[in-house]
Amino acid sequence: MFVVLATVLLAISAASLQTPDRTHVVTPDFAQGVVQSCAAQYLYFPNSTEEVSSIVRGVVEEAKSGVPIALRVSRPDFHSSNRMPCPTINDSQLTDGRTGVHLYLTNMTQVFSADTDAKRIHVGAGMLMRDFLTALQANNMSAPVLATPIFDRLAMGAAVANEVHGTNLKGQGIFADLVVNATWVDGKGDIHTSGNMSTLAGAMGLTGIITELDIQALPLSKTRFNQSLIPDTNITREIQAHFDAEESFMVLWRPTFNRMYLAVFEELPEDAPSDDARLAFFEYSAEELAVIKQVTEADQQDVFNTKNDKYIEEVLQNELPWFATPSEKLPLNVSGVGWSNFVCSGDCLTDELCPWKVVKVSLRELAIDVADLPAFIDDVKTLVDTTKFEGNLPYGLGLWMRFVRGSDNWLGYAYGRDTVYIEHASGQGFNITDLPMKHQAFYEEVEQILFCKYNARPHWGKCTNRMFYPPCPVKDTLPMFNAFLAEQEKADPHGILEPSLFANFKSGQPSNQTYYPGCALNFDCYCQEDSHCQAPGSTNDFLYCGKGRIYPEARVCMVRSPTNTPPGSEGCSTDNPSRQITARIMLNEDKLSTLLSGNSEEERDTLAGTAAEQLKEKLQNATENFDEVVGDCPVELDFPGSATERRSLLSSHSTLTINTADNASDAKVRSAYSSMTSAADSLGAITLGGDSFQVQAEFNELPPELGGSGGLSGVSKNAVCAISMAFTVLSTMMAASDFLF
C-alpha cells in the first residue's frame, strides 16, 4: 500500500517531507478540546506549486487503487472550531476509516514580486496575514480598510478558501475580493491560474489547493477609529444610519447589559497626524489571562447562576480595550489614528499569551441578509427577556456584528446579498468536561433561530461541527450549490479533497455517529434526548434536552433549577420551569424605589413575600380551578434588582412565578393560565409598607411543554399599553420598524 505515493514523493526534496510512515496528530490551536483528534498518517511540507501537484498526483493514484484516502491543507496550530481542516477523523466517538494526508504550506511564504507603482503584490499562499501586512507596509501599500480579518495569524490561502472578511461597505470587505489572480492545484494534480474566484473563494479547498496569490493593494494610508459605548435603546436606528452612510463599522452588542460598543473607521492619507495606534484586542498579559481563566471556569461551574449585581458591574468596568498606542491601551470611548495595515488586524503578544491557551475557546459566526437584522434583534431581545441571566454571559462578550456587500463566490457567506455577520464565542475550562458552556441553551436557540428563521450561512472556520448539519440545511440557502457540486466533481473526481464533514453538509444530515452521550456538550449535535446533554458517567441529571423558549422547534440543553426548594414546595414545579406560570408585575416605580431604598436583602425578601401572598389571594379569587392547579405551591415575587433579577433591562418590573402542582394535568394548568390572563387588568391594588400600589400585570406565554411559545402573551392589551413607556424592552423594539436596508 502507498507504493505509488512513496515513489512520487521520492522525487521531492528531503526538506519537503516529514517521515511519511509516522502518524501525525494535528493539534488545533484555536479550539483545543472542541476539535478532537484531527489525525493524519502522512505530513508533507512542499516548497512550490509543482511539489504540491506531485503530492496530489500520488494521492490520486492511491485513490484509484481503492485506498480510502483524503488530503487537506493546514498548518501547525491551525485555527478552526470544526473538523473541516482534518483529512481524517479517528477518536473514541467518530471515525471515517480513511488514511489522512496533510500538507503544510509553511515553506511557501515568500514574496514573489511587489510592484509599488501598480500596488500589486504576489505572495505564497502559506504566508501568514500578519507577514503579508508587514510586506505591504514595507512596500508603501495598504490593504483596503477592514478588508482583512481582525486576527492576522491566518494563512493567506486559508483566508481566501474560507472567505474571511472584515467590515467594509464602500469597497472590499471580503479579503478574496483583493485577489487579481490565484494559482491552485486541483484534485487531479493539474495547475491552474485564474482571476475567477467564484468556485475557489469560500470553497474550503474542495475544488483545489491555493498555492500563490496575486493581490491588488492600495496606496499606503492611515485609519482613524472612533469608539463609543452607548445604550442599545436605538440599536437598529444606529446601525441603519451607519449603513446608509456606507461606513466601515462594527458593533459589539451586549443585550443582557442593555448597551452596545460601536467602532467606526475612516481611511486617511499617509501623511495624516497619527498616534501610532494599533489593534490590541488579542494583546493580553499573563495577569489578564489568569483573570479570564478564573472568571471563565467560575462562570461555567456556576450552573444555577448565583452571581450578583456587583459581579456584573466589575465585568463591565474591567472590559478589556480594543486598541493601544505605543504608550497605553485606549479606553473604549477614546479615538485614535494608526497605519491602516495595523489598525484593522492584530495578534497576541506571543503564542502563549492568547486566551485560547488558558480556556477552551469556540467561535460561532453566522451570516444573514442585512435586511433581516431588525427582526433578529427583536428575537434576541425577546429571548433575553424570557431567560434569566443572573451571571455574566460566557467569555466571548456578546453578539458581534460586521457588514459587507454581497459577493459572487458560490459558497460564500455573502453570496447574492448584503450581509451582516453575527458572531459569538464561548469559553470553557479545559478540565471541565461534564458541564455545558455558560448559558448554552440561550446560544443554541439563537443559532437555530438564525438557521431556520433567517436562512443563515455559517462561517466555515468559525462554526462548530453541528453547524454543518443544523435542523434547517444550509445548502438550501446557497442558490449555486448544485452548480458548485458539478464544478467540484470536475476538479476532484476522486473526492480526495473532501473531508467527511462536507458529506454531512451536502446531505443536510448528521452522520450515524453524531449522536452519543454528551454530543451537545462537544458541539457535535443539537440534542434530541437528555443523554446528549450529559457527559458519559456524569451524575448531572439537572441537564436535560428541552424546547427553545421563544422558538419551540429548537432543541437546547437546559438546566433544571436546584433541588433546594423552599418550604412547602414538595410536589410543586419549583424546580421545573416548564410547568410554571410567570408574569411581569408593574408597580409604581418611584414609590417602589423609595420603599426599597436602604433595605437589606432580607427586608426586601420579606416585602416581596408579603406582595406575593396578596397577589396569590387575588389570583385565587379570579381563577376557578386555582386550588386544584396551584394549591399550597409557592407564588414568588422578585422585585427589580433582587436576587433573581440581574439585568438592567428588567429594572422596571417585578417578576411573578406561580408554581403549579405536579399532579395537576397540563389541561388544567392551561385553563388556569387562561383565567389568570383574563384577570390581568383587574387585579386592583396591594398594600406594602402602609402604601397602596396599583397592580398592572402582563403574563408571559406558557412554556412550550404546556403548549405555549415561551414568549410574550398577546392577552391583556390594556396592560401592554399601560406599561409600554415604562418597560424598557418594548421601547427598544419600537426602533426596529424603520430599519429598512
N, C-alpha and C positions, 0 to 999 in steps of 0.2 A: 504494500500500500504506500502511496505517496512517492512512488519511484519517479513519475513524470515531474512532479512538483520539485523534488530534490534535484533532479537533473537540470531543470530550468534554473534553479537558484544557484547552482554551482557557477553559472556564468556571471553572477553578480558579485561585486567586490565583497571581500570578507567584512568590511566595515558596515555593510548594509544589513547584515542579518544577525539576529540573536540565535543561539544554539537551537536549531529547528526541531529537536526532538524533546524539548522540555515543555512542560505545561506552564503557561504564564497566566497568573490570576491578576486580572486588571483591577486596580484599586481606584474607584471613583473618589475624587476629592470633595466634590460639592454635595453629594448626597450619600455620604457614608452611612451604611446601615439601611438605607432605603433601596438603593440599587445593590442587589446581593449577588455575590459570587459570579461576577462577569468574567468568564474564563475563555482562554484561547490556548490551543496547543502549539501554535506557530506565531512567532512575533518577528516582524521584519522592519528594518529601517532603510527604506530606499533613499537614494541620493538624487534621483531625477525622474522625470516623467517616463523615460524609457524603461527604467528599472521597475516602476510601478506596472507598466504594461507587461513586462516579463513575468512578474509575480502573478498578475491576474490570469495570464495565459496558462500558467502552471496550475492554478486553482481550477480553471475551466476544464483542463484535461482530466483532473481528478473527478470532477463532477460528471464528465462524460462517461467515466469508467464505473459510475454507480456509487461513488462515495458521497454520502451526505456531508456537505461542506459549505461553509459561509465565510465571507470576508468582510470586515468592517475596518474603517479608518478611525483612529482616535489619537490619543496622546497620553503620556503619564498624567495621573491625577486629573482625568477628564471631568468636565462639569456637566452633569445631567441629573435629572430627577427620575429617570426611567432607564430601561434596558436597551433602548434603540442603538446605542453605540456598541453593544455586545454582539460579537459574531455568534456566540452560542451561550446557552444557559445550562448550568449544572449545579443545582443546590438541592437542599432537602425537600423543597416544595415544587420546584419547576425544573424541567429538563426538556430539551428538544432533540437530543440524540445526534446532533451534528458536530463535526470537527470544526474548530474555530481557527481562523487565520486573522491576525490583527496586524495592521500597518500603522506604524508611527511615522509621520512626516516631519519629525523633528530635525532631520538633516536637510530639509527643503525650506529654508528660512531666508534665503538670500534676496537682495535687491538686484534684479537683473539689469534694470535701467531706470533712470529718473530724468525726465525731460522737464526742466524747470520753466522753460518758456511755455510749453503746451500744458503744463501742470498734469503730466501723466507719469505714472509710476508702475513698474512691472515687478511683481514680487512672487516668491514661492508661497504656496498655499499653507505650508506648515508654520509660517511666521505668525507670531502672536500679535494681537491687535495693538498692544502697548508698544511693541517694537516697530510696527507699521506707523503709528502716530509719531513716534520719535524720528523715524526716517522722513516722514512728511515735514516735520519741523526743521530738520537739518537741511532740507532741500527747498525751504521757503514755500511750503504748501500747507494747506489746511484741508481737513475733511469738512464737508458741509456741517453746519451747526446741528448737533444732535442727530446725525445720521449714523453714528457709531453707537455700539451698546454701552451701557453705563459701566459694565465690568469689562476691563480691557485685557484680561488674561484668557482670551478665546483665540483659537487658531483662525486664520483668515478663511481657509476653505470651509471650515465648520460654520463660520459666520454667514457665508453665502448659502450653504446647504441647509441651514436651519432658518434662513431668512430673519436674522437678528435685526433689531430695529432700535431707533431712538425715539424722538418725538419731534416731528417737523411737518408743518402743514404748507409751507411755501415751496419747499424743494424736496430733496430726497430725505425721507425719514426711515427708509429701509436701506441697509448697507449694500445689498445686492444691486440696488439701482445705480451705484457708482461704478459698477463693472462695465468696462468697454468690451473686453474680450476675456474669455476664460478658456483654459486648456484643461481637458479632463480625459480620463481613460474609462471607457465603458466596460460593461460586464463581459465583453468578449476579448478585451485587451487592446481594442482599437483606440487610437489617439485622435482627439478632436479639438479644434479651436473655433470658437464662435462667440458672437455677441448676443445671441438669442438665449436668454436665461430662463425662458418660460417653463421648461421642464427640468431645469437644474437648480435654480434658486428655490429654496424651501422644499426640495425633494428628498432631503435626508440622505443623500448619497445613493438613492435607489436606482438612478439612471447612470451614475458614473462617479469616479473619484476625481475631485478637483485637485489639480497639481500646481497650476500657475494662474495668476490674476493680473490683468492689465486694468488699472483703475484711474478714473478721471477725478482729480482733486480740484481744489480752488486756490486762489492766491492766499498767502499767509494772512491770518486775521486774528482778532481777539473777540471775546464774547463777554457781554455783561449779563449777569444773572440778578434778578430781583426776587427776593424771597419774602413771603408773608405767611403769618399764621392768623387765620380768620375763622369766625363761626361758620358752620355749614348750613346756616339758615337758608341762604340763597345759592346753594351749590350749583344747581342747574343753570341759573341765570349767569353765575360767574363763569362757568365753563363755556356757555353759549357766547358770551362776549369775547373771550379769548379765541374761541374757534372762529368766529366771524372775522376777527382781525387777522386770521391766518398766522398766529404767533406760534413759536416753539415754546410749549409749556407742558408742565406735568403737575399732577395733583396727587397728594397722599391724603386720603380721606379716612378719618377715624370716626366712623358713625357712632360708636358707643361713647365717645367723648364729645360728640357734637361739634367737631371742628375739622378744618382742612388745612393742609400745608400746600402752598402754591408757589411754584418757581417758574418764572418767565425769562426766556433767553433772547438776547438780541446780538446779532453779529455787528462788530465794529471794525474799522480799518486797522491795519497793522500798527500804525503809529499812535493809536488811542492811548491815553494815560491808563496805567494798569497797576494793580497791587499784587500782580503775580499770583492771583487766586487759582486754586485747583480743586477738582472734585476730591473730597476726602471721606466719602461715605463709608468706604471699606477700611479706613485707617483707624484701627483700634489698638490701644495699648494693652499690655498684658493685664493691667489692673481692670480696665474696662471689660475685657473678655471674661475675667473672673466673675465680674458682676453679672454679665449676660448669662454665664453658665449657671450661677446661683439662682438668678431670677427664673430662668427657663425651667430648671429642674423643680424649683419650688412650685411654680405655676402648674406644671404637669401633674405633680403629686397632689396638688390642691384640687382634687376631683370635684368636691362639692362646693367650691367657690366661697371661701371664707374670708377672702381679702377685704380690707376696709377702705374707706374713702382716703385716708392718709396714704395708703399704699399707692392708689391711683395717682394722687397728686404728686407723689415722689417720682413715679414713672414719667409723667408729663414734664415735670420740671427738669428732669435729667435726660431728656431726649437728646440723642447724640446729633451733632451738626452734620450737614452735607458738604460744606465747603471749608477751605482753610487758605490762609496766606502763609508765607514762609515763617511768620512770627506767631500766628494764633489760629485757632479754629473759630469760625464765624457763627454767631448765634443765628437761629432760624428766621430772624426778621431783618437780617443785615445783607446788603447787596455787595457785589464785588465784580472785578474785571480780571480776566486772565487770558492766556493763549487758548484759542478755540480747541486745539488738539488735546488740551489737558483739563479744560473746564468741563467737558462733556463726557469724559471717560476716566476711570481711575482703577486702583488696585489696592490690595492690602499692603501694609508696611513691609511685611516679609511673608514668606509662605506659611510660616507657623502662626502668624498673627491675623488669621482670618477667623471669622465667627464660626465657620463650619469645622474648625479644628477643635472647638470646645463643646459644640452642641450639634446634634444631627439636624441638618437644615434641609428642608424640602420646599422647592418653589412650585407655584402653580400660576400659570398665566393663561388666560382665555381671551380671545378676540371676538368682539361683536360689532355689528353695524352701529356706527355712532348715533344713528337716528333712534336706536333702541335704548340709549343710555338713560334718558329720563325715567322710563318705566322700570328699568333695572334699579335705579336709585330708589324709587318708591318701594320696590320689593324689599330691598335691603333694609330700609327704614322700618318697614312693617315687621320684617323678621327680627330685627334688633329689638323692636318694641315688644314682641311677644316672647323674647328669650331673655332670661335673667343673666346679666353679665355682672357678677359681683367681684370678679377678679379682673386682671388685665387680659387683654387679648394676647394670643400667643406671640412669642418673639416673631417678628415679621411685620409688625407695625400697623397693619390695617389693609386698606384697599388702595393700590397704587394705579394711577391711570395715565396712559400716554397715548398720543394721537398721531396717525399718519393718513395720507391719501391712499386710495385704492391702488393695487398693483396688478400686473399681468401674469404673475407667477402662478401656475396652475394649482399647486398645492400650498400656495402662500396663505397666510392668515388673513391678509388684506385683499385677497383676490376679488376684484369687482365691486368693492365697497369701501367708502371711507370708514376707518376703523379706529375703535378705542380698545387698547389693550388693558385688561383688568388683571392685576397681579396681587397675590398674597403669598406669604411664606409662613412656614411653621418651624418651630424649633423644639426638639425633644432631647432628653437626656440620653446619652449613648447607652447607659446601663438600665434605663427604664423601658423595658420591653413589653410589660404587661398592662400598660395604661395607654389610652388614646392621647393624641395631641390635645392641647388645651382647646376647649370649645370645638371639638371635632365635628359634632353634629351641625353646628352653625355653618362651618365651611363646606361640609359635604352637601348641605342643602343649597348653599349658594352655587356651588359647582353644577348641581343638577338643574337648578333653575336656569343657569346660563346655557347649558347644553339644550335643554328641552323647550324653554320658552323663547330663547333668543338666538338659536342656531349658532352657538359659539364654536369656534375652532381653537384647539389647544396649541400652545407653543410647543414645538416638537422637542425642545430641550428642557423646557420648564413646565413639564406636566408629569404626573405620576403614571405608572403603568396602566391603572384602571381608566385613565382619561383617554386612552386609545380605543376603549370599547365601552363608553358610557351608555346609559339606558337609551339615549337617542343618538344613533350613529352619526359620527362626524362626517363621514364620507358623503352623507346626504346634503351637506351644506356646501359641497365643492362642485360647482357646475361642470368643471372639466375633469372630474375624477376618472370617468371611464376612458376619456381620451388619454389621460396620463397613463393609465394602466396599459393601454396599447403601446405607448412610447416606451414604457418600462420593459415590456415584453421584447421589443426590438433591441433595446440597449442591453438587456440582461436576460437572454433566453434561458439560461440555466439556473436563474434565481440565486446566484452566489452572493449578490449584494443585498438580498432581502433578509432581514432578521425576522425571527418568529413573531415578534410583537406587531410587525406590519401585517402579518397574515390575519391577526385578530382585528386590526383596523379595517382591512378590506372586507372581512365578513361582518363587521359590526358586532361581533360576539366574542365574549371571553373564551379562552380555551377550557377544556375539561379539567385542567389543573389549577384553574384560577381560584376556585372556592376551597378553602381549608380553614381550620380553626385559627382565628387571628388574621385572616387575609385583609380585613379592613384596617387593622392596625398597621399593616405593612403597605397600605395603599395599593394592594393588588386587586381589590374588589370593592364594590359598594355592597354592603351587607344584604343578605337575603334571610338570614336567621341569626339568632343570638350568638351562636358559637363563632361567627365571623368577627364579632367584636371582642372576643375573649381569647387571650393567648392560650396556647396549649398548656394544660396543667394549672391554669390560673384559677383562683377562687373568687375572682372579681365578678360575682353574679349580679352586681349593680349595673353592669354594662349590658345593654340589650339593643336589638335592632328594631327601630321604630320608624314611623312615618314622619315626613317633614312637617314642620309646624304651620307653614303657610302654603307649602306645595306638597300635598299629601302623597303625590306619586313618588316623591323622593324616598329613598331608604337610607337611614343615617344611624350611626352608633350613638345611642343616648345614654344618659346617666340617671339612674333612679335616685331619688332623694335618700339621704342617710336614714338608717333604721332607728335612730334615737328620736322617736316621735314623741310629741308632747303627751301629758297625761290625758286619758280619756279618748285616745285616738286608735286604740286597738280595734281592728275590723273596719278601719276607715282608709280613705285614699291618701292619707298624709304623705306616704312615700311613693305615690303613684300619680304623677301629674296628668296622666292620660285619662283619669276619671275625676278630675277636679273642674269646678266651675269658677271662673275668675272674672273680675270686673274692675274697672277703673272708677274710683270714687273721688269726685271733685268736691272739696270743701273750700270755704273762703280762704284763699292763700295767705292774705295778710293776717287775718285773725289766727289762723293755724300756726303761722310762723311766730307770732307773738306768744301764743300759748306754749309752744315747744321750746322757745328760746331759753337757754340756760339749763334746761332739764337734763338729767343724766339719762343714759341709755335705759336704765331700769325704770325711771319715771316715764319715759316715752313709751316703753312697752306696756306699762300699766294703763296709760291713757288709750293706747291702741286697743288693748283688751276691752276696755270699757266701751269704746266705739264699736268694736266688733260684736259685742253682746247686744247692743242696741240695734245694729244692722241685722243681726240674726233674727231678732224678735220681729222686726219689720218684715223681713222676707218670709218668716214663718207665717205671719198673718196674711201675706199676699199669695202664698203658694199652697194649693190644696193638699198635695202629697209631700209636703216638706218633711214631716216627721218620718215618713217611710223612706225617703231618699237621704236625708241628712241626719235626722235623729240627734244623737248626742255627739256626733262628729264635730270637731272644732271648726269654727269660722274665724279666720285670722285676717287682721288688717295690718298693713305695713305703711307707716307714714313716709312721705318723701324723705330720702336720706337715711332711713332706718336700716336695720341690719341686712335686709334683703333687697333694698333698692339702692343700687350703687351708681346709677348713671345720671348725669345731669339732664339727659334727655327726658327723664321721667320726673323731674323735680317739681312738677306742678300737679301731680296726682298721687293718691294713695292706691294701694293695690289690695283688693279683697279676694281671699281664697276660700272657697266653700268646699270643704272635704265631704265626699259622699260615702255612704256605707257600702262596703264591699259586696253585701248581699242584695243591694238594690239593682234591679235589672237596668240594662242600657236604655230600654224604652222608658222606664220610669224617670231616669236621670234626664233624658231629653225632654220629657213632659214637664219636669220641674224647672228645667232651664227655660222653656218657653214661657212658663208663668212668671218667672223672675224677670225676664227681659221685658215682658208686657208691663210689669210694675215698676220699671226702672225710672219712669218720670214722676212717680207718685209716692216716693218713699218718705217725703217730708223732712223733718229735722231731727238731729240728735243733739244731746247736751254734753259738753266737755268743759271742765273747769268752770262751771257755772255759766257758760255762754252757749248760745244756740247756734248750730251750724246746719244750714240747709244742705241737703244731700242731692247731688247730681251723679247718676250712675251710668256707665256705659259698659255693657257686658261684652267680653271677648267671645269669639266663636268657640263652640265646643272643640275639644281636641279631635283630631281625625279619627281616633279609635272609637269615638262616640258618634261619628257621623258628621262632624263639623270640619271646617277647613283649617282651624287653628289660627285664623286671622281675626280681623275686627268684625264685630257683629254689625249687620245692617239695620238692626232694630233701634228703637229709641232715637228717632230722628231729631226730636226736640232737644234731647240731651246732647247730641252731637253738635247741634247749632249753639247750644249754650256754652259748651266748653271749647269751641274751636279756637277762640282767640287766646285762651289760656294754655291750651295743650300744645306744647312746642312742636311735636312731630307733625301735627296736622298743618300748622302754619308753614313748616318747611316743605311739605309735599306740594303746597299750592304753587310753588315756584316752578314746578315741572311743566306746567301746561303750555308754556310758550317756548319750550326748548325744542325748536324745530330746525334741524340741520337740513 
